[in-house]
């Protein structure tokens, strides 16, 4: 994609907290990274995981616990959460990739429900209340993430925002590199025709597993960020609704496109926050939008846009 | 010349300083508006007993107060936290950061309440909890800006537990909602049951908003306990009681005891199912002239009688606004100081007091559901069996683990 587009997006990201409520913006970034990580698996490897909330929420709990109870600095907390999600991804992935299609999805869902159960029952998670009051702490032991800088009369949590934005860029960059590397080409080959990729001599299982671990670790990074932003890790993060939501975001934005999942995440999260006033109708409205999108934009917003512009976005 | 100027300046500044001391504090309202947020369950299992009705209570209080305090407008906003702590905390954060909300009330669901109260403490905003029940709110989770207004699990457990054990219900089995509130309620009730020589034979936990209680009820039935204590609330309690009826529980010597029941629950269960049940409440609309007068006005708007949460939200808002007027500012520290020193007397509470731990201490009532033959109207559901004074019902400060309580 055009370099200017990337620069414009970067500038937009840097300036966003001055225009949009920063906590909301950070939530968008978390879910955008989560969806992008998920898309690496669904869009580029053709594996539909229905248990990604386990990595997202699991990392949130681990980070929250380490930062709150063991006094880790936030960057180490995020790192630990990411590594935990990667490890969990390795365990889940090595079981799940032995099966195909719907069975793969069922295995990931089942294992994710185990993680949900653990989050409900383990002593440090706080059960239905979640892990509350997680401190944001000092980044590298120096920068206070709670510090607000007053710009034009409104205090903005700029330190936390730019920390989140940097992590998002890092995660997104890793995904972008992975997709546009020879490794990514092999993943696409597997997606298109697995037996043929195998016959060409690629160890398909190993590629799938690496993609799975990478995807779950980055999903975990998004979860770890979310727990620092909201100072809370809750059952919502590990529930199967969240797993479903990330599928929805990815499909709405455009599966198998670089920017699609982020666009989908922005749409869904914005709708959710704007429509809180309508109460239970919110799921009906989002469901309706989803139905319309499936009927009209089969490739998602970004996918359709890419087709109009005749380029891959 | 220079010294003359400086001495004049000095005396002038001294004068100003003494004038400043003598004059009442400057009338200041931050951001030129007092904003009250009603954050509660507007769509889930607790929406009938709190929900929109809580917002109606708050809006009525604002209207009765005159819509303005210290010449500045009062605005009420509401939102649904869907019983999820993360939604509650995100919404409260947005309200504090962006919407300049000064006080949040409602807060049904202890998990959500704990999250919002913590945030209120960090951001120096007042939380007046009328909905949630956990005693943790006035103990470990206490903040200088938190008030727990209506009831808590200690009072519910103590009043109901004692009444039941004293009439012979010695062995208990609990069906408990699996989160802060349920655990707290079960824990507190067990304590009083054991203290009076009763015993707890077992308990089972169910997730919030369960549709099917059959397996829990069968366990309770098999336990052989005399009393099945329902440590849950709202839709969960209603489901459990209805399904217990279907299983024939209550006909073979076992008795169901709801530990937290609201008028609206009895309304939807019907007197046939619920008759004779005893429970504890912080408010009943048909207590005296003042409560009936309020209930009538409330009914005209909401088409249902107020529950203790909804009436409590009115009273909390009214007294919050009074405290602002008395303090001459909406500064949270000054308002909290006023609230904790003033006498809270209205239709809701008789000589209530807000203690140092944020607990509003007022009378609690042991209620009994009327027989269908005793009921004279659609909402004539309950009778007050016993009035228990606040000091007796609520946790004494000597047992408190609140950091503000000096021992």
Interface residues (C-beta under 8 A of the other chain):
Chain A: X21 X23 X24 X27 X120 X127 X128 X129 X130 X132 X133 X230 X231 X232 X234 X236 X237 X276 X277 X279 X280
Chain B: X42 X43 X79 X80 X84 X85 X86 X87 X89 X90 X91 X93 X94 X97 X98 X110 X111 X114 X115 X118 X119 X178 X179 X180 X183 X207 X208
